[in-house]
Amino acid sequence: MAECEQLYDLKIVYGHTVKMKHVKKLRKKLYALKQSEKVVFVHGIGKRKTPLQKSIETLEEYLSRLKKYNHQIHICGRRNSYSKTDHDATFMRMKEDVMGNGPLKPAYNLWLGVDSEYITWLIMARSRQIQQP
């Protein structure tokens, strides 16, 4: 962000943290600069990219990473971890290793109450929080 602001004499107020809206605003200003200077983007082998094109592509990459990170934080929520294949599962240490390593695997922590061979209650506990379905 600071490098783009210095190169193209742009100023965006973002304080101490850079948010997605700041990156989008800077990208919009760079696209406007591209239109005003009539810069043509090149692709392929043997062609040199302009500094403006490099900056825009870098911002696009940062924006896609920010979207991915925000999505992952949203999925994780209050927990410390989650499984990519099953978002409800949390990684827990298993005691099945012969060497005593205790590998981390996606798992659930379920508690059930049984009365006369019938399940009367069920609690699915996530790390540091308990939820009842």
N, CA, C and O atoms as a GROMACS GRO file, in nm:
protein
  532
    1MET      N    1   0.083  -0.119   0.000
    1MET     CA    2   0.000   0.000   0.000
    1MET      C    3   0.087   0.125   0.000
    1MET      O    4   0.065   0.216  -0.080
    2ALA      N    5   0.185   0.130   0.088
    2ALA     CA    6   0.270   0.249   0.098
    2ALA      C    7   0.353   0.267  -0.029
    2ALA      O    8   0.375   0.380  -0.074
    3GLU      N    9   0.398   0.157  -0.086
    3GLU     CA   10   0.478   0.165  -0.208
    3GLU      C   11   0.395   0.220  -0.324
    3GLU      O   12   0.442   0.303  -0.401
    4CYS      N   13   0.272   0.174  -0.336
    4CYS     CA   14   0.184   0.224  -0.442
    4CYS      C   15   0.152   0.372  -0.421
    4CYS      O   16   0.147   0.448  -0.517
    5GLU      N   17   0.132   0.410  -0.297
    5GLU     CA   18   0.104   0.551  -0.268
    5GLU      C   19   0.222   0.640  -0.305
    5GLU      O   20   0.204   0.750  -0.356
    6GLN      N   21   0.344   0.591  -0.280
    6GLN     CA   22   0.462   0.670  -0.313
    6GLN      C   23   0.485   0.676  -0.464
    6GLN      O   24   0.518   0.782  -0.517
    7LEU      N   25   0.467   0.563  -0.533
    7LEU     CA   26   0.493   0.559  -0.677
    7LEU      C   27   0.398   0.647  -0.758
    7LEU      O   28   0.439   0.713  -0.853
    8TYR      N   29   0.272   0.648  -0.720
    8TYR     CA   30   0.169   0.714  -0.802
    8TYR      C   31   0.109   0.837  -0.736
    8TYR      O   32   0.007   0.888  -0.783
    9ASP      N   33   0.170   0.887  -0.630
    9ASP     CA   34   0.123   1.007  -0.558
    9ASP      C   35  -0.024   0.999  -0.520
    9ASP      O   36  -0.100   1.093  -0.542
   10LEU      N   37  -0.063   0.886  -0.463
   10LEU     CA   38  -0.200   0.867  -0.414
   10LEU      C   39  -0.196   0.867  -0.263
   10LEU      O   40  -0.094   0.832  -0.203
   11LYS      N   41  -0.304   0.906  -0.202
   11LYS     CA   42  -0.312   0.905  -0.056
   11LYS      C   43  -0.444   0.843  -0.014
   11LYS      O   44  -0.551   0.891  -0.050
   12ILE      N   45  -0.435   0.734   0.063
   12ILE     CA   46  -0.553   0.668   0.118
   12ILE      C   47  -0.534   0.660   0.268
   12ILE      O   48  -0.431   0.613   0.316
   13VAL      N   49  -0.630   0.707   0.343
   13VAL     CA   50  -0.622   0.707   0.488
   13VAL      C   51  -0.669   0.572   0.540
   13VAL      O   52  -0.784   0.534   0.522
   14TYR      N   53  -0.577   0.499   0.604
   14TYR     CA   54  -0.614   0.368   0.659
   14TYR      C   55  -0.565   0.347   0.801
   14TYR      O   56  -0.589   0.240   0.857
   15GLY      N   57  -0.498   0.440   0.859
   15GLY     CA   58  -0.457   0.427   0.999
   15GLY      C   59  -0.350   0.321   1.017
   15GLY      O   60  -0.255   0.313   0.939
   16HIS      N   61  -0.367   0.239   1.121
   16HIS     CA   62  -0.266   0.137   1.153
   16HIS      C   63  -0.294   0.003   1.086
   16HIS      O   64  -0.202  -0.078   1.069
   17THR      N   65  -0.418  -0.023   1.049
   17THR     CA   66  -0.452  -0.151   0.988
   17THR      C   67  -0.507  -0.130   0.847
   17THR      O   68  -0.581  -0.035   0.820
   18VAL      N   69  -0.471  -0.220   0.758
   18VAL     CA   70  -0.519  -0.215   0.621
   18VAL      C   71  -0.635  -0.314   0.609
   18VAL      O   72  -0.620  -0.432   0.640
   19LYS      N   73  -0.749  -0.264   0.566
   19LYS     CA   74  -0.868  -0.348   0.551
   19LYS      C   75  -0.896  -0.370   0.403
   19LYS      O   76  -0.834  -0.308   0.316
   20MET      N   77  -0.991  -0.458   0.376
   20MET     CA   78  -1.023  -0.491   0.238
   20MET      C   79  -1.075  -0.368   0.162
   20MET      O   80  -1.046  -0.353   0.043
   21LYS      N   81  -1.150  -0.283   0.228
   21LYS     CA   82  -1.204  -0.166   0.160
   21LYS      C   83  -1.092  -0.070   0.117
   21LYS      O   84  -1.106  -0.001   0.016
   22HIS      N   85  -0.983  -0.065   0.194
   22HIS     CA   86  -0.871   0.021   0.156
   22HIS      C   87  -0.801  -0.032   0.033
   22HIS      O   88  -0.763   0.045  -0.056
   23VAL      N   89  -0.783  -0.163   0.026
   23VAL     CA   90  -0.718  -0.223  -0.091
   23VAL      C   91  -0.805  -0.204  -0.215
   23VAL      O   92  -0.754  -0.176  -0.323
   24LYS      N   93  -0.938  -0.220  -0.199
   24LYS     CA   94  -1.029  -0.199  -0.312
   24LYS      C   95  -1.026  -0.054  -0.360
   24LYS      O   96  -1.030  -0.028  -0.480
   25LYS      N   97  -1.019   0.038  -0.267
   25LYS     CA   98  -1.015   0.180  -0.303
   25LYS      C   99  -0.887   0.213  -0.381
   25LYS      O  100  -0.890   0.286  -0.480
   26LEU      N  101  -0.774   0.159  -0.335
   26LEU     CA  102  -0.647   0.181  -0.404
   26LEU      C  103  -0.649   0.116  -0.542
   26LEU      O  104  -0.599   0.174  -0.639
   27ARG      N  105  -0.706  -0.004  -0.552
   27ARG     CA  106  -0.717  -0.071  -0.682
   27ARG      C  107  -0.801   0.011  -0.778
   27ARG      O  108  -0.768   0.022  -0.896
   28LYS      N  109  -0.909   0.068  -0.729
   28LYS     CA  110  -0.997   0.150  -0.813
   28LYS      C  111  -0.923   0.273  -0.865
   28LYS      O  112  -0.938   0.310  -0.981
   29LYS      N  113  -0.843   0.335  -0.777
   29LYS     CA  114  -0.766   0.452  -0.820
   29LYS      C  115  -0.660   0.415  -0.922
   29LYS      O  116  -0.633   0.492  -1.014
   30LEU      N  117  -0.598   0.298  -0.905
   30LEU     CA  118  -0.496   0.255  -1.002
   30LEU      C  119  -0.559   0.223  -1.137
   30LEU      O  120  -0.500   0.252  -1.241
   31TYR      N  121  -0.680   0.164  -1.137
   31TYR     CA  122  -0.749   0.138  -1.264
   31TYR      C  123  -0.787   0.270  -1.332
   31TYR      O  124  -0.782   0.280  -1.455
   32ALA      N  125  -0.825   0.370  -1.253
   32ALA     CA  126  -0.855   0.501  -1.310
   32ALA      C  127  -0.730   0.564  -1.370
   32ALA      O  128  -0.736   0.629  -1.474
   33LEU      N  129  -0.616   0.545  -1.304
   33LEU     CA  130  -0.489   0.595  -1.355
   33LEU      C  131  -0.451   0.524  -1.485
   33LEU      O  132  -0.396   0.585  -1.577
   34LYS      N  133  -0.482   0.395  -1.491
   34LYS     CA  134  -0.455   0.318  -1.613
   34LYS      C  135  -0.538   0.373  -1.730
   34LYS      O  136  -0.487   0.387  -1.841
   35GLN      N  137  -0.665   0.404  -1.704
   35GLN     CA  138  -0.752   0.456  -1.808
   35GLN      C  139  -0.706   0.595  -1.854
   35GLN      O  140  -0.712   0.626  -1.973
   36SER      N  141  -0.661   0.677  -1.760
   36SER     CA  142  -0.620   0.814  -1.797
   36SER      C  143  -0.489   0.814  -1.876
   36SER      O  144  -0.471   0.897  -1.966
   37GLU      N  145  -0.398   0.722  -1.842
   37GLU     CA  146  -0.271   0.716  -1.913
   37GLU      C  147  -0.276   0.625  -2.035
   37GLU      O  148  -0.180   0.619  -2.113
   38LYS      N  149  -0.386   0.554  -2.053
   38LYS     CA  150  -0.406   0.461  -2.166
   38LYS      C  151  -0.294   0.357  -2.174
   38LYS      O  152  -0.233   0.336  -2.279
   39VAL      N  153  -0.269   0.292  -2.061
   39VAL     CA  154  -0.169   0.187  -2.052
   39VAL      C  155  -0.231   0.056  -2.098
   39VAL      O  156  -0.343   0.023  -2.058
   40VAL      N  157  -0.159  -0.018  -2.181
   40VAL     CA  158  -0.206  -0.148  -2.230
   40VAL      C  159  -0.136  -0.256  -2.149
   40VAL      O  160  -0.014  -0.257  -2.137
   41PHE      N  161  -0.215  -0.348  -2.094
   41PHE     CA  162  -0.158  -0.459  -2.019
   41PHE      C  163  -0.107  -0.564  -2.116
   41PHE      O  164  -0.173  -0.593  -2.217
   42VAL      N  165   0.009  -0.621  -2.087
   42VAL     CA  166   0.068  -0.726  -2.172
   42VAL      C  167   0.074  -0.855  -2.092
   42VAL      O  168   0.084  -0.854  -1.970
   43HIS      N  169   0.069  -0.965  -2.164
   43HIS     CA  170   0.078  -1.098  -2.104
   43HIS      C  171   0.161  -1.185  -2.196
   43HIS      O  172   0.163  -1.164  -2.318
   44GLY      N  173   0.229  -1.281  -2.141
   44GLY     CA  174   0.303  -1.376  -2.222
   44GLY      C  175   0.453  -1.362  -2.205
   44GLY      O  176   0.503  -1.276  -2.132
   45ILE      N  177   0.523  -1.450  -2.275
   45ILE     CA  178   0.668  -1.457  -2.266
   45ILE      C  179   0.729  -1.348  -2.354
   45ILE      O  180   0.682  -1.323  -2.465
   46GLY      N  181   0.834  -1.284  -2.305
   46GLY     CA  182   0.907  -1.185  -2.383
   46GLY      C  183   0.849  -1.045  -2.379
   46GLY      O  184   0.897  -0.958  -2.451
   47LYS      N  185   0.750  -1.021  -2.297
   47LYS     CA  186   0.690  -0.889  -2.288
   47LYS      C  187   0.713  -0.836  -2.147
   47LYS      O  188   0.697  -0.909  -2.049
   48ARG      N  189   0.750  -0.712  -2.136
   48ARG     CA  190   0.774  -0.651  -2.005
   48ARG      C  191   0.649  -0.580  -1.956
   48ARG      O  192   0.584  -0.506  -2.030
   49LYS      N  193   0.620  -0.604  -1.831
   49LYS     CA  194   0.504  -0.539  -1.770
   49LYS      C  195   0.544  -0.402  -1.717
   49LYS      O  196   0.657  -0.382  -1.671
   50THR      N  197   0.452  -0.310  -1.725
   50THR     CA  198   0.477  -0.177  -1.670
   50THR      C  199   0.466  -0.183  -1.517
   50THR      O  200   0.401  -0.273  -1.464
   51PRO      N  201   0.527  -0.088  -1.447
   51PRO     CA  202   0.513  -0.088  -1.300
   51PRO      C  203   0.368  -0.076  -1.255
   51PRO      O  204   0.330  -0.130  -1.151
   52LEU      N  205   0.286  -0.006  -1.333
   52LEU     CA  206   0.145   0.006  -1.299
   52LEU      C  207   0.075  -0.130  -1.307
   52LEU      O  208  -0.006  -0.164  -1.220
   53GLN      N  209   0.106  -0.206  -1.412
   53GLN     CA  210   0.045  -0.339  -1.425
   53GLN      C  211   0.092  -0.430  -1.313
   53GLN      O  212   0.012  -0.507  -1.259
   54LYS      N  213   0.219  -0.424  -1.277
   54LYS     CA  214   0.271  -0.506  -1.166
   54LYS      C  215   0.200  -0.470  -1.036
   54LYS      O  216   0.164  -0.558  -0.957
   55SER      N  217   0.180  -0.340  -1.013
   55SER     CA  218   0.114  -0.296  -0.890
   55SER      C  219  -0.031  -0.344  -0.885
   55SER      O  220  -0.078  -0.391  -0.781
   56ILE      N  221  -0.101  -0.333  -0.996
   56ILE     CA  222  -0.241  -0.376  -1.000
   56ILE      C  223  -0.252  -0.526  -0.979
   56ILE      O  224  -0.339  -0.573  -0.906
   57GLU      N  225  -0.164  -0.603  -1.043
   57GLU     CA  226  -0.168  -0.750  -1.026
   57GLU      C  227  -0.133  -0.789  -0.883
   57GLU      O  228  -0.191  -0.883  -0.830
   58THR      N  229  -0.040  -0.718  -0.821
   58THR     CA  230  -0.005  -0.746  -0.682
   58THR      C  231  -0.123  -0.716  -0.590
   58THR      O  232  -0.152  -0.792  -0.498
   59LEU      N  233  -0.192  -0.604  -0.614
   59LEU     CA  234  -0.310  -0.570  -0.534
   59LEU      C  235  -0.421  -0.672  -0.553
   59LEU      O  236  -0.490  -0.707  -0.457
   60GLU      N  237  -0.439  -0.720  -0.675
   60GLU     CA  238  -0.540  -0.823  -0.701
   60GLU      C  239  -0.508  -0.950  -0.622
   60GLU      O  240  -0.597  -1.013  -0.566
   61GLU      N  241  -0.380  -0.986  -0.619
   61GLU     CA  242  -0.339  -1.105  -0.543
   61GLU      C  243  -0.363  -1.085  -0.394
   61GLU      O  244  -0.413  -1.175  -0.326
   62TYR      N  245  -0.326  -0.967  -0.343
   62TYR     CA  246  -0.349  -0.938  -0.201
   62TYR      C  247  -0.498  -0.940  -0.167
   62TYR      O  248  -0.537  -0.988  -0.061
   63LEU      N  249  -0.580  -0.888  -0.257
   63LEU     CA  250  -0.724  -0.885  -0.234
   63LEU      C  251  -0.781  -1.027  -0.228
   63LEU      O  252  -0.865  -1.056  -0.144
   64SER      N  253  -0.735  -1.114  -0.318
   64SER     CA  254  -0.784  -1.252  -0.315
   64SER      C  255  -0.738  -1.323  -0.188
   64SER      O  256  -0.812  -1.404  -0.132
   65ARG      N  257  -0.616  -1.294  -0.141
   65ARG     CA  258  -0.569  -1.354  -0.016
   65ARG      C  259  -0.650  -1.304   0.103
   65ARG      O  260  -0.687  -1.382   0.191
   66LEU      N  261  -0.680  -1.174   0.106
   66LEU     CA  262  -0.760  -1.120   0.214
   66LEU      C  263  -0.898  -1.184   0.219
   66LEU      O  264  -0.948  -1.214   0.327
   67LYS      N  265  -0.959  -1.204   0.102
   67LYS     CA  266  -1.089  -1.270   0.098
   67LYS      C  267  -1.080  -1.412   0.152
   67LYS      O  268  -1.166  -1.456   0.229
   68LYS      N  269  -0.974  -1.484   0.112
   68LYS     CA  270  -0.956  -1.621   0.159
   68LYS      C  271  -0.934  -1.623   0.310
   68LYS      O  272  -0.994  -1.706   0.380
   69TYR      N  273  -0.851  -1.534   0.362
   69TYR     CA  274  -0.823  -1.530   0.506
   69TYR      C  275  -0.948  -1.493   0.586
   69TYR      O  276  -0.973  -1.552   0.692
   70ASN      N  277  -1.026  -1.398   0.539
   70ASN     CA  278  -1.150  -1.361   0.608
   70ASN      C  279  -1.248  -1.478   0.610
   70ASN      O  280  -1.317  -1.499   0.710
   71HIS      N  281  -1.254  -1.553   0.500
   71HIS     CA  282  -1.343  -1.670   0.495
   71HIS      C  283  -1.296  -1.775   0.596
   71HIS      O  284  -1.378  -1.835   0.665
   72GLN      N  285  -1.165  -1.798   0.604
   72GLN     CA  286  -1.113  -1.897   0.698
   72GLN      C  287  -1.136  -1.855   0.843
   72GLN      O  288  -1.167  -1.938   0.927
   73ILE      N  289  -1.120  -1.727   0.872
   73ILE     CA  290  -1.146  -1.677   1.008
   73ILE      C  291  -1.294  -1.691   1.042
   73ILE      O  292  -1.329  -1.724   1.156
   74HIS      N  293  -1.380  -1.666   0.945
   74HIS     CA  294  -1.524  -1.680   0.967
   74HIS      C  295  -1.560  -1.826   0.997
   74HIS      O  296  -1.641  -1.852   1.086
   75ILE      N  297  -1.500  -1.920   0.925
   75ILE     CA  298  -1.527  -2.062   0.949
   75ILE      C  299  -1.475  -2.103   1.087
   75ILE      O  300  -1.543  -2.176   1.160
   76CYS      N  301  -1.356  -2.058   1.122
   76CYS     CA  302  -1.294  -2.098   1.248
   76CYS      C  303  -1.372  -2.045   1.369
   76CYS      O  304  -1.389  -2.116   1.468
   77GLY      N  305  -1.418  -1.922   1.361
   77GLY     CA  306  -1.496  -1.866   1.471
   77GLY      C  307  -1.415  -1.853   1.598
   77GLY      O  308  -1.305  -1.796   1.596
   78ARG      N  309  -1.467  -1.904   1.708
   78ARG     CA  310  -1.399  -1.896   1.838
   78ARG      C  311  -1.298  -2.009   1.858
   78ARG      O  312  -1.216  -2.004   1.950
   79ARG      N  313  -1.303  -2.108   1.772
   79ARG     CA  314  -1.215  -2.224   1.790
   79ARG      C  315  -1.071  -2.191   1.751
   79ARG      O  316  -1.044  -2.086   1.692
   80ASN      N  317  -0.980  -2.281   1.784
   80ASN     CA  318  -0.840  -2.264   1.748
   80ASN      C  319  -0.809  -2.325   1.612
   80ASN      O  320  -0.712  -2.285   1.548
   81SER      N  321  -0.889  -2.421   1.567
   81SER     CA  322  -0.861  -2.489   1.442
   81SER      C  323  -0.990  -2.546   1.384
   81SER      O  324  -1.092  -2.553   1.453
   82TYR      N  325  -0.983  -2.586   1.257
   82TYR     CA  326  -1.095  -2.654   1.193
   82TYR      C  327  -1.040  -2.742   1.082
   82TYR      O  328  -0.930  -2.720   1.033
   83SER      N  329  -1.117  -2.840   1.042
   83SER     CA  330  -1.076  -2.929   0.935
   83SER      C  331  -1.124  -2.872   0.802
   83SER      O  332  -1.235  -2.819   0.794
   84LYS      N  333  -1.041  -2.882   0.698
   84LYS     CA  334  -1.080  -2.828   0.567
   84LYS      C  335  -1.192  -2.910   0.504
   84LYS      O  336  -1.273  -2.856   0.429
   85THR      N  337  -1.197  -3.039   0.533
   85THR     CA  338  -1.300  -3.123   0.473
   85THR      C  339  -1.430  -3.124   0.553
   85THR      O  340  -1.537  -3.142   0.496
   86ASP      N  341  -1.422  -3.104   0.684
   86ASP     CA  342  -1.541  -3.101   0.770
   86ASP      C  343  -1.528  -2.983   0.865
   86ASP      O  344  -1.453  -2.990   0.962
   87HIS      N  345  -1.599  -2.875   0.837
   87HIS     CA  346  -1.581  -2.752   0.913
   87HIS      C  347  -1.629  -2.762   1.057
   87HIS      O  348  -1.591  -2.679   1.140
   88ASP      N  349  -1.712  -2.861   1.090
   88ASP     CA  350  -1.758  -2.876   1.229
   88ASP      C  351  -1.657  -2.949   1.316
   88ASP      O  352  -1.660  -2.937   1.438
   89ALA      N  353  -1.567  -3.024   1.253
   89ALA     CA  354  -1.468  -3.100   1.330
   89ALA      C  355  -1.354  -3.008   1.374
   89ALA      O  356  -1.320  -2.911   1.307
   90THR      N  357  -1.298  -3.042   1.490
   90THR     CA  358  -1.184  -2.969   1.545
   90THR      C  359  -1.069  -3.067   1.559
   90THR      O  360  -1.090  -3.185   1.588
   91PHE      N  361  -0.946  -3.019   1.539
   91PHE     CA  362  -0.830  -3.108   1.554
   91PHE      C  363  -0.806  -3.137   1.700
   91PHE      O  364  -0.797  -3.047   1.783
   92MET      N  365  -0.793  -3.267   1.731
   92MET     CA  366  -0.770  -3.312   1.868
   92MET      C  367  -0.660  -3.417   1.867
   92MET      O  368  -0.638  -3.484   1.766
   93ARG      N  369  -0.591  -3.430   1.978
   93ARG     CA  370  -0.487  -3.531   1.990
   93ARG      C  371  -0.550  -3.668   2.009
   93ARG      O  372  -0.640  -3.685   2.092
   94MET      N  373  -0.502  -3.765   1.930
   94MET     CA  374  -0.550  -3.903   1.940
   94MET      C  375  -0.444  -3.987   2.012
   94MET      O  376  -0.324  -3.962   1.998
   95LYS      N  377  -0.488  -4.085   2.087
   95LYS     CA  378  -0.396  -4.168   2.164
   95LYS      C  379  -0.373  -4.304   2.098
   95LYS      O  380  -0.344  -4.402   2.167
   96GLU      N  381  -0.385  -4.312   1.969
   96GLU     CA  382  -0.374  -4.441   1.903
   96GLU      C  383  -0.236  -4.471   1.848
   96GLU      O  384  -0.214  -4.581   1.796
   97ASP      N  385  -0.143  -4.377   1.856
   97ASP     CA  386  -0.011  -4.396   1.799
   97ASP      C  387   0.072  -4.488   1.888
   97ASP      O  388   0.072  -4.474   2.010
   98VAL      N  389   0.144  -4.581   1.826
   98VAL     CA  390   0.226  -4.677   1.899
   98VAL      C  391   0.347  -4.607   1.961
   98VAL      O  392   0.392  -4.643   2.070
   99MET      N  393   0.400  -4.508   1.891
   99MET     CA  394   0.518  -4.438   1.939
   99MET      C  395   0.485  -4.337   2.049
   99MET      O  396   0.577  -4.280   2.110
  100GLY      N  397   0.359  -4.314   2.076
  100GLY     CA  398   0.320  -4.220   2.180
  100GLY      C  399   0.324  -4.075   2.135
  100GLY      O  400   0.333  -3.984   2.218
  101ASN      N  401   0.318  -4.052   2.004
  101ASN     CA  402   0.323  -3.915   1.953
  101ASN      C  403   0.192  -3.841   1.970
  101ASN      O  404   0.193  -3.719   1.991
  102GLY      N  405   0.082  -3.910   1.963
  102GLY     CA  406  -0.048  -3.843   1.973
  102GLY      C  407  -0.074  -3.752   1.856
  102GLY      O  408  -0.071  -3.630   1.872
  103PRO      N  409  -0.100  -3.807   1.738
  103PRO     CA  410  -0.119  -3.722   1.620
  103PRO      C  411  -0.247  -3.640   1.628
  103PRO      O  412  -0.343  -3.679   1.693
  104LEU      N  413  -0.247  -3.527   1.560
  104LEU     CA  414  -0.365  -3.442   1.552
  104LEU      C  415  -0.452  -3.488   1.436
  104LEU      O  416  -0.404  -3.500   1.323
  105LYS      N  417  -0.579  -3.514   1.464
  105LYS     CA  418  -0.673  -3.556   1.361
  105LYS      C  419  -0.805  -3.484   1.382
  105LYS      O  420  -0.839  -3.449   1.496
  106PRO      N  421  -0.881  -3.460   1.274
  106PRO     CA  422  -1.012  -3.398   1.294
  106PRO      C  423  -1.106  -3.492   1.368
  106PRO      O  424  -1.117  -3.610   1.334
  107ALA      N  425  -1.172  -3.440   1.471
  107ALA     CA  426  -1.259  -3.525   1.552
  107ALA      C  427  -1.368  -3.441   1.617
  107ALA      O  428  -1.366  -3.318   1.613
  108TYR      N  429  -1.463  -3.511   1.676
  108TYR     CA  430  -1.573  -3.450   1.752
  108TYR      C  431  -1.561  -3.492   1.896
  108TYR      O  432  -1.508  -3.599   1.926
  109ASN      N  433  -1.611  -3.410   1.986
  109ASN     CA  434  -1.616  -3.444   2.126
  109ASN      C  435  -1.764  -3.452   2.163
  109ASN      O  436  -1.828  -3.350   2.188
  110LEU      N  437  -1.817  -3.574   2.167
  110LEU     CA  438  -1.960  -3.594   2.192
  110LEU      C  439  -1.981  -3.654   2.330
  110LEU      O  440  -1.908  -3.743   2.372
  111TRP      N  441  -2.082  -3.605   2.399
  111TRP     CA  442  -2.124  -3.662   2.526
  111TRP      C  443  -2.270  -3.701   2.512
  111TRP      O  444  -2.351  -3.623   2.463
  112LEU      N  445  -2.303  -3.825   2.556
  112LEU     CA  446  -2.443  -3.865   2.552
  112LEU      C  447  -2.489  -3.922   2.684
  112LEU      O  448  -2.412  -3.983   2.759
  113GLY      N  449  -2.615  -3.901   2.710
  113GLY     CA  450  -2.677  -3.957   2.829
  113GLY      C  451  -2.775  -4.065   2.788
  113GLY      O  452  -2.857  -4.045   2.698
  114VAL      N  453  -2.765  -4.181   2.854
  114VAL     CA  454  -2.848  -4.296   2.818
  114VAL      C  455  -2.932  -4.336   2.939
  114VAL      O  456  -2.884  -4.341   3.052
  115ASP      N  457  -3.061  -4.364   2.912
  115ASP     CA  458  -3.151  -4.411   3.016
  115ASP      C  459  -3.233  -4.524   2.957
  115ASP      O  460  -3.308  -4.503   2.862
  116SER      N  461  -3.221  -4.644   3.012
  116SER     CA  462  -3.292  -4.764   2.964
  116SER      C  463  -3.265  -4.789   2.816
  116SER      O  464  -3.357  -4.817   2.738
  117GLU      N  465  -3.139  -4.780   2.778
  117GLU     CA  466  -3.092  -4.806   2.643
  117GLU      C  467  -3.145  -4.706   2.541
  117GLU      O  468  -3.143  -4.735   2.421
  118TYR      N  469  -3.193  -4.591   2.584
  118TYR     CA  470  -3.235  -4.483   2.494
  118TYR      C  471  -3.146  -4.360   2.519
  118TYR      O  472  -3.110  -4.329   2.632
  119ILE      N  473  -3.112  -4.294   2.412
  119ILE     CA  474  -3.033  -4.173   2.424
  119ILE      C  475  -3.126  -4.061   2.470
  119ILE      O  476  -3.221  -4.027   2.400
  120THR      N  477  -3.098  -4.003   2.586
  120THR     CA  478  -3.185  -3.900   2.640
  120THR      C  479  -3.131  -3.759   2.615
  120THR      O  480  -3.210  -3.664   2.603
  121TRP      N  481  -3.000  -3.744   2.606
  121TRP     CA  482  -2.944  -3.613   2.575
  121TRP      C  483  -2.812  -3.631   2.502
  121TRP      O  484  -2.747  -3.735   2.513
  122LEU      N  485  -2.773  -3.527   2.428
  122LEU     CA  486  -2.651  -3.530   2.350
  122LEU      C  487  -2.590  -3.390   2.350
  122LEU      O  488  -2.659  -3.291   2.327
  123ILE      N  489  -2.462  -3.383   2.376
  123ILE     CA  490  -2.390  -3.256   2.372
  123ILE      C  491  -2.270  -3.273   2.280
  123ILE      O  492  -2.190  -3.365   2.296
  124MET      N  493  -2.259  -3.182   2.183
  124MET     CA  494  -2.141  -3.180   2.098
  124MET      C  495  -2.055  -3.065   2.146
  124MET      O  496  -2.091  -2.949   2.128
  125ALA      N  497  -1.941  -3.096   2.205
  125ALA     CA  498  -1.853  -2.992   2.262
  125ALA      C  499  -1.742  -2.960   2.164
  125ALA      O  500  -1.673  -3.049   2.116
  126ARG      N  501  -1.727  -2.833   2.136
  126ARG     CA  502  -1.612  -2.786   2.060
  126ARG      C  503  -1.509  -2.736   2.159
  126ARG      O  504  -1.539  -2.721   2.278
  127SER      N  505  -1.391  -2.709   2.112
  127SER     CA  506  -1.289  -2.664   2.204
  127SER      C  507  -1.330  -2.530   2.266
  127SER      O  508  -1.358  -2.434   2.195
  128ARG      N  509  -1.335  -2.527   2.395
  128ARG     CA  510  -1.366  -2.410   2.478
  128ARG      C  511  -1.509  -2.360   2.465
  128ARG      O  512  -1.540  -2.251   2.512
  129GLN      N  513  -1.596  -2.434   2.404
  129GLN     CA  514  -1.737  -2.394   2.404
  129GLN      C  515  -1.822  -2.520   2.390
  129GLN      O  516  -1.782  -2.616   2.325
  130ILE      N  517  -1.936  -2.519   2.451
  130ILE     CA  518  -2.026  -2.634   2.448
  130ILE      C  519  -2.154  -2.591   2.379
  130ILE      O  520  -2.212  -2.487   2.412
  131GLN      N  521  -2.199  -2.672   2.283
  131GLN     CA  522  -2.321  -2.642   2.212
  131GLN      C  523  -2.416  -2.760   2.223
  131GLN      O  524  -2.375  -2.875   2.213
  132GLN      N  525  -2.540  -2.731   2.243
  132GLN     CA  526  -2.641  -2.835   2.243
  132GLN      C  527  -2.721  -2.824   2.114
  132GLN      O  528  -2.773  -2.716   2.083
  133PRO      N  529  -2.732  -2.933   2.039
  133PRO     CA  530  -2.810  -2.928   1.914
  133PRO      C  531  -2.958  -2.921   1.939
  133PRO      O  532  -3.037  -2.916   1.845
   0.00000   0.00000   0.00000
